[in-house]
Amino acid sequence: MTILIAGGGIGGLCTAIALAQNGISSHILEQADTFSEAGAGIQIGPNGMRLLLDWGMDDLLSCRGATPAFVHIHDGISGVSLNKVPLGNTARERYGAPYKVFHRSELQMALLEKVRSMPEIEITTAFQIKEIREPPNELIILSSGGDRYSGRLLIGADGLWSHTRKHLFPDIAPHFIGKTAWRTLAASEDVPEPFNKHETGLWMAPNAHLVHYPVLGGDIINVVAVIQDSYNQQGWSREGRAKDLLPHFESWDELPRAFLKARTNWHKWALFDIAPLRSWSKGRVCLLGDAAHPAIPFLAQGGVMAMEDAHILAHLLDLYGEDHRTAFAQYESQRRARATHVMNTAKKLGRIYHMKGFMRHARNVVLTHKKPEKLLADYDWLYGFEISQRSK
């Protein structure tokens, strides 16, 4: 019987592809009427790119996205350049795959094209989960519109606000972490250096940081500003007013401050976390990606963790056949420590980015004197992770 997948975002599409690579049929149930990714940009580290290339997506991705040469780190208050973490050819040679940045629609369209070429995968849109039932030997999922599908298992790849997780653990709900992220897009020809360069920029300051990188082949710059904030409403794309954002950057250097002032079309989303789950599965239902272990976006690994989850879970479901309980248990055993490390590192980076006083100055001194290659090598554990070995 087919495996049902709740969610048609990056996690759900990658899960379907990984299952099909192992000869397993799946049915994606997406709540939206059409496929459209919330947000603007997404960064895919070499650990994610290796999986996408292993899934045969080289041709689909070679003409999409951009490959930044560096992560260029600045102090937001002084405007001083602190260091450059080499990416580009250095990352490709070190990890066997590039570090790429995409507009989310670019990546999603590539994944959809791959999915639609695979006969093992079916897609249904406008399916909002109302109820999940588990009679003997099957699973039934019903929509709010009265549609009904049955399958062998259900994989919840439906993100931070997962309906599937709510079915398993109704007492677990996301909690606000006191920060919001604001995003906008800018034509690269309309912005000054260094914001129009083919690199990822990171600017750090007390209680705020700024990230920018090229998407859509470098024609557009994706901009994300993160601030301490009290806004805590659910939603990925609420309209934001520049007059609410700009006061958080009043003490910044004139160059990034002027860049932000020139941007007028902002959208914002509140950042949430969840308490660690006691389990990622129950019965015939299993969680994946942000539904199981959401990471705040300061390490840019949320989508990649879903890819890694999908690869290992698909392999184990193929390996153990009808014994889904063992497959689920092995999947969680193999993934929990790494996912937890990523979540904790993202939180640590959030604290580092927003340091103030003496700690800010000490951070800047350390970054300035560290060799660029060592800055990259500090993430060998992340980007050099050999997932194919871990799934055996």
Residue pairs with C-beta under 8 A, 6 or more apart in sequence:
1 138
1 150
1 151
1 152
2 25
2 26
2 27
2 122
2 151
2 152
3 19
3 24
3 25
3 26
3 27
3 151
3 152
3 153
3 154
3 155
3 317
4 26
4 27
4 29
4 139
4 141
4 149
4 151
4 153
4 154
4 155
5 12
5 15
5 16
5 26
5 27
5 28
5 29
5 154
5 155
5 157
6 12
6 29
6 129
6 141
6 154
6 155
6 156
6 157
6 158
6 162
6 163
6 164
7 28
7 29
7 30
7 31
7 156
7 157
7 158
7 159
7 162
7 164
7 291
8 28
8 29
8 30
8 32
8 35
8 123
8 125
9 37
9 108
9 157
9 158
9 159
10 37
10 42
10 104
10 107
10 108
10 111
10 303
10 306
10 307
11 157
11 159
11 288
11 289
11 290
11 291
11 303
11 306
11 307
11 309
11 310
12 28
12 30
12 157
12 158
13 28
13 108
13 111
13 112
13 114
13 115
14 51
14 111
14 306
14 307
14 310
15 26
15 155
15 157
15 288
15 306
15 309
15 310
15 313
15 314
16 26
16 28
16 115
16 118
16 120
16 121
17 55
17 111
17 114
17 115
17 118
17 121
17 310
18 55
18 310
18 311
18 313
18 314
18 315
19 25
19 26
19 120
19 121
19 310
19 314
19 317
20 26
20 118
20 120
20 121
21 55
21 314
22 314
22 315
22 317
22 318
23 120
23 318
24 120
24 314
24 317
24 318
25 120
25 121
25 122
26 120
26 121
26 122
26 155
27 121
27 122
27 123
27 124
27 149
27 151
28 115
28 121
28 122
28 123
28 124
29 124
29 127
29 129
29 141
29 143
29 149
30 123
30 124
30 125
30 126
30 127
31 126
31 127
31 128
31 129
31 158
32 125
32 126
33 125
33 126
34 125
35 108
35 112
35 125
36 105
36 108
37 104
37 105
37 107
37 108
38 104
38 236
38 237
38 269
39 104
39 183
39 236
39 237
39 269
40 103
40 104
40 183
40 184
40 185
40 215
40 222
41 101
41 102
41 103
41 104
41 183
41 213
41 215
41 222
41 224
42 101
42 102
42 103
42 104
42 107
42 300
42 303
43 99
43 100
43 101
43 102
43 200
43 213
43 300
44 52
44 65
44 99
44 100
44 101
44 102
44 107
44 303
44 304
45 99
45 300
45 301
45 304
45 382
45 383
46 91
46 92
46 94
46 95
46 96
46 97
46 98
46 99
46 383
46 384
47 95
47 97
47 304
47 308
47 382
47 383
47 384
47 385
47 387
48 301
48 303
48 304
48 307
48 308
49 61
49 97
49 98
49 99
49 100
50 95
50 96
50 97
50 387
51 307
51 308
51 311
51 387
52 61
52 307
53 61
53 97
54 388
55 114
56 114
57 110
57 111
57 114
60 110
60 113
60 114
61 100
61 107
61 110
64 102
64 106
64 107
64 109
64 110
64 217
65 100
65 101
65 102
65 103
65 106
65 107
65 215
65 217
66 100
66 101
66 102
66 198
66 213
66 214
66 215
66 216
66 217
66 218
67 87
67 88
67 92
67 98
67 99
67 100
67 101
67 198
68 87
68 88
68 99
68 101
68 198
68 199
68 200
68 213
68 214
69 86
69 87
69 88
69 198
69 199
70 84
70 85
70 86
70 87
70 88
70 199
70 200
71 84
71 85
71 87
71 199
71 200
71 201
71 202
72 81
72 84
72 194
72 197
72 199
72 200
72 201
72 202
73 81
73 82
73 83
73 84
73 85
73 202
73 204
73 367
74 80
74 81
74 82
74 201
74 202
74 203
74 204
74 256
75 82
75 203
75 204
75 205
75 253
75 360
75 364
76 203
76 204
76 205
76 208
76 209
76 210
76 249
76 252
76 253
76 256
77 205
77 206
77 251
77 252
77 253
77 360
78 253
79 252
79 253
79 254
79 255
79 256
80 364
82 364
82 367
82 368
83 367
83 368
83 370
83 372
83 375
84 199
84 372
85 372
85 375
85 376
86 372
86 373
86 376
87 98
87 99
87 199
87 200
87 376
88 98
88 99
90 373
90 376
91 97
91 98
91 99
91 376
91 383
92 98
92 99
94 376
94 380
94 383
94 384
95 383
95 384
99 383
101 200
101 213
101 214
101 215
101 222
102 215
103 215
103 216
103 220
103 222
106 215
106 216
107 303
115 121
115 123
116 123
124 147
124 149
126 145
127 143
127 145
127 147
128 143
128 144
128 145
129 141
129 142
129 143
129 144
129 158
129 163
129 164
129 167
130 142
130 143
130 144
131 141
131 142
132 139
132 140
132 141
132 142
132 154
132 164
132 167
132 285
133 139
133 140
133 141
133 142
134 140
134 283
134 284
134 285
138 150
138 151
138 152
138 284
139 150
139 151
139 152
139 153
139 154
139 283
139 284
139 285
140 148
140 149
140 150
141 148
141 149
141 150
141 151
141 154
142 148
152 284
152 324
153 284
153 285
153 286
153 317
153 324
154 164
154 284
154 285
154 286
155 285
155 286
155 287
155 288
155 313
156 162
156 163
156 164
156 165
156 167
156 168
156 285
156 286
156 287
156 288
156 291
156 292
157 288
157 289
157 291
157 306
157 310
158 164
158 165
158 291
159 289
159 290
159 291
159 294
160 174
160 272
160 274
160 290
160 291
160 294
161 174
161 234
162 287
162 290
162 291
164 285
164 287
164 291
165 172
165 277
165 287
165 291
165 292
166 172
167 285
168 279
168 281
168 282
168 285
168 287
169 277
169 278
172 274
172 275
172 277
173 274
174 272
174 273
174 274
174 294
175 272
175 273
175 274
175 275
176 232
176 270
176 271
176 272
177 271
177 272
177 273
177 296
178 228
178 229
178 230
179 226
179 227
179 228
179 229
179 270
179 271
179 296
179 350
180 226
180 227
180 229
180 231
180 268
180 269
180 270
180 271
181 224
181 225
181 226
181 268
181 269
181 271
181 297
182 224
182 225
182 226
182 227
182 240
182 245
182 266
182 267
182 268
183 222
183 223
183 224
183 225
183 266
183 267
183 268
184 223
184 263
184 265
184 266
184 267
185 215
185 220
185 221
185 222
185 223
185 265
186 195
186 220
186 221
186 223
186 262
186 263
187 219
187 220
187 221
188 196
188 214
188 218
188 219
188 220
188 221
189 196
189 219
191 221
191 259
191 262
192 255
192 259
194 201
195 201
195 212
195 221
195 223
195 259
196 221
198 214
198 218
199 213
200 211
200 212
200 213
201 210
201 211
201 212
201 213
202 209
202 210
202 211
202 353
203 209
203 210
203 211
203 252
203 256
204 352
204 353
204 354
204 355
204 360
204 363
205 249
205 251
205 252
205 354
205 360
206 251
206 354
206 355
206 356
206 357
206 360
207 227
207 228
207 248
207 354
207 356
208 225
208 226
208 227
208 228
208 248
208 249
208 252
208 354
209 225
209 226
209 353
209 354
210 223
210 224
210 225
210 226
210 249
210 256
210 260
211 223
211 224
211 225
211 226
212 221
212 222
212 223
212 224
213 221
213 222
214 220
214 221
214 222
215 221
215 222
223 263
224 297
225 245
225 248
225 249
225 260
226 271
226 298
226 350
226 353
227 245
227 248
228 248
228 354
229 270
231 268
231 270
232 270
233 270
234 270
234 272
235 269
235 270
236 269
237 267
237 269
238 267
238 268
238 269
239 266
239 267
239 268
240 266
240 267
240 268
241 266
242 261
242 263
242 264
242 266
245 260
245 266
245 268
246 257
246 260
246 261
249 256
249 257
249 260
250 257
271 296
271 297
272 294
273 294
273 296
274 294
276 293
276 340
277 287
277 292
277 293
279 332
280 286
280 287
280 288
280 292
280 293
280 328
280 331
280 332
280 335
280 336
281 287
281 328
281 329
281 331
281 332
284 324
286 313
286 324
286 328
286 331
288 306
288 309
288 310
288 313
289 302
289 303
289 305
289 306
289 309
289 310
290 302
290 306
292 309
292 339
293 305
293 336
293 339
293 340
293 342
293 343
294 302
294 343
295 301
295 302
295 305
295 339
295 342
295 343
295 346
296 343
296 346
296 347
296 350
297 346
298 346
298 347
298 349
298 350
298 353
299 342
299 345
299 346
299 349
299 382
301 342
301 346
301 382
305 339
305 342
308 335
308 338
308 385
308 387
309 331
309 335
309 339
311 387
311 391
312 331
312 334
312 335
312 387
312 390
312 391
313 327
313 331
315 391
316 327
316 330
316 331
316 334
316 391
317 324
317 327
319 327
320 326
320 327
320 330
334 390
334 391
338 385
341 381
342 382
345 382
352 363
355 363
367 375
